[in-house]
């Protein structure tokens, strides 16, 4: 027998000897006991239970190893271990159940997977309805809902109704939707487009009562009156160039006439005091280049002398109407921040013949004159909100007749020089203010030089979103026919405050102070006007306006002072 064969035979004999030893150990002491296999089929134990000595170490609730007989063993763990060592029931022939009834996932309406129609339960009035099952993320029953702090803030669209993609501007290829501009004046006129022009029109019809319509110094009877005031505004909407037409008129009619004789003499006021008024201008701009513009303006003024003026003749049947029309033609050139503008002016003033109470007429040709002049202005933009300027003007007035009715030569030359600034501070304070000096020399040596301080400006202060204050001042040198008087230096100052109690209810307070210096005879008049308006805006197109005004003329010339109270109620229709 070879060597390998003898080795295999030796190993087989050793294995049979080991198995025999194991059999002897199993029948030790000569008493063989019945044995049962545990469910895990690995370890046989007598009686079918695991003895405490053969049990492995168990875990307590705090995951520490202890003796199997220790009382700190987790009961739940011990019970689970006993169930594991117990024979499991057979599942042969049984239908498995997973705890979900058939069609349990169907909705509350329609038919389920078993073709059964679902019906909603009916509840009697006052009967408590079952609460819906908790959804995902809900706390278990019995636990309170504690506030959850999110580390990520909610999105901007949270708790907002989603917009359709077309309205939200999220459609692919669609241009972004423009944000609508806030309407600062929700009851203002909207206007209509005619071609490339935006046109706004309005008319005011008012009626009231004037306690002294002739502005007489003596007590005079009051008269009711009515006013019709149309307005027209056209603004071009061009990419280049510009054209603006602003036309405003009014006609005041009284329901009676004033007496022709007052205190035994001819009345200084006409018997018929109806009077028209019109003020309009058309402005144009031609853009030659980005920095060069040609400017033009055409203007027209139609009016009468003011009641109480010394230029009014005694014994008039009605006020004579005068017309002043003309234009300005110039240019505007920018050199970076420096801007220079200049223009030539031409104006003509014509008076209608006066009609007297006896039916005769009186000419006013001596009051007709032509005015030729020029104006230049230079401004520099220090900042986007501050732009100081200097302006100089010169003109010559030539009358149709060399001498007036009193034998004075009224031809003259004059002008002014002023300096100021225009500004805009955060849209709260905007406008322009200037100071200067004005003078005029007359051909007649008996008429002295007329000169004085010149003030001009217009300021708008937005104190609050509901309150706006305005300040306007102006200076002019007016012609006169009073013997020995060179002219009238007129200063006017007006302060106006507008307050909106509501968007549809506005109150306006206005105060005007003026001085009229008749240089040559020492006459000096002061005028005061206090006015209060209340506007009720029914719609954009219909307003109701009430006015109460007090006019006072205080003169150092005897018999020229007067006072009057005006009450007026009207309707404004606009588009």
C-alpha positions, 0 to 999 in steps of 0.5 A: 500500500502506497504512502498516500493511501495509508494517510487517507485510511489513517484520517478516516479511522481518526474521524470514526473515533471522534464520533464514537466519543461524542455518542458516549458523552450524549449517553453519559450516566446511562440515562438518555432524555428526550430532546426538542429542537428550538425554532432556530434549529441550531441548539437542542435543549431539554424540555423545549425551553432554554435554561438560564445557564444556556441563555446569552447575555441580554440588553437592558433599556440603557444598552448595558450587558447584564446577567440573564436572571437580573431584574433590570432586563427589559420586559419587552425584550424578554417577552420578545425573546420568549416568543422567538423561542416558541414554535410559530403557527403554520401558515399553510392554507391561510390567506395572507392579510396586510391590514388594508381593506379593498378599495381603501385608497379610493376617493370620496366620490365616484366608484371604487375598485370593487365597482361600488358607488361611494356616498357621502355621509349625511349629518343632522344639524348640530351633529359633530362631523368627524375630523379628517385624518391627519396628513403628512407632517401632522403630529401624532394624536395626543401631542400638541402642535408646537410652532415650527421655526423655518430656517428658510423664509417663505417665498414672495408668492406665499399666500397669494393667488397665482396669476395666469402666465400671460398676466404674470409675464412668464410666457416664453417669448412674451415681453416683460409686462410694464409696471403701471404708473401710480395715478397721482390725481385719480380724479384728474382729466384723462383727455383724448388722443387726436392723432399724435396730440393729447387733448384735454378740454373743460368748461366751468359754469358758475353763478354767484353774487357780488356786493360791489361789482363796480369797486366803488368807494361809496356804497353800491348795490350788489348784483348777481352774476354768472361766469362761463369759462372754457379751457383747451389744452393740446400737447404733442406726443412726438419723439422729437420736437414739441408743440403745446397749445394752452387756451383759457377764456371766461365771460362774466355777465351781471344780472343788472346795470349800475346807476349812471349817476352817483352822488350827483356826478357821472359814475366812475364805473360803467353802467354795463359791467359785463366783460370778457377775458381770454389768455392763450399761447402756443409754444413750439420747439424744433430739435435741430440737434440734441443740443440745439433747439429753435423756439417760438411762441405765439400769444394772445390776451384779450381783456378790459381795465380792472374795475376801480382803475384810474384809467377808466373814463367817467360816463362809460356805458361799458368797459372798452376791450383791448387786445394784446398779441405777439410772439417770440422767436429764438434758439436754445443752445447747450454746451455741456452744463452751460445753456444759452438762449436768446430771442426776439419779441414783437407785441401789439396792443390795441384798444376798442373805442369807448362807448359813453352813456349818452351814445357817443364814442371816444377814441382810444388810439392814443393807448395803442402801441407796438413793442419790440425787444429782445431777451437773453438768458444764460444758465449753468447746471451746478447739480441736477437739482440746482441751475442758477441763471442770469436774464437780461431784457430790453424793449422799446414802445412806440405809440400810434399817436405821438401825444396822448389825450393829455398832451404827453409823449408816451414813447419809451425804452426800458428793460430789466436784469435779474438773476436767480435759480431753478431747483428741484429738491427730491420733488418736494420743492420745485420751481424758480425764483429771481430778483432784479431791477426794472427801469423805463425812460420816456421821451417826454421830459415831464415824465420821470424815469420809472424804476424799481425792484423786480421779483419773479418766481414760482415755487411748489412745496409738497409739504405732505402727500395731502398738502401742497403750497404754492408761491407766485410773484411777478412784476410788471411796468404797465401803461397809463393815461393819467396826467403826469404819471409815467407808468405803474410799477405793479408787484403781485404776491400770491400764496396758495395752500391745497389740502385733500381731506379725501381724494374727492374733497379738496380745500384751497386757501389763497391770499394775494397781496399787491402794490401799484405804484403810480410814479409821478403823482404819489398815488400808491395802492395796496390790494388784498384778496382772501379766497377759500374754495371747496371742490367736491369731485364726483367723477373724473369728468364732473366737479362741484366748486364753491368759492368765497372771496373778499377783495380790498383796495386800499389807496392813499388817493381820496375816494379810490378805496373799495371793498367787495365780497363775492360768493360763487357756486359752479360746476366743472365738466372736463375730459 
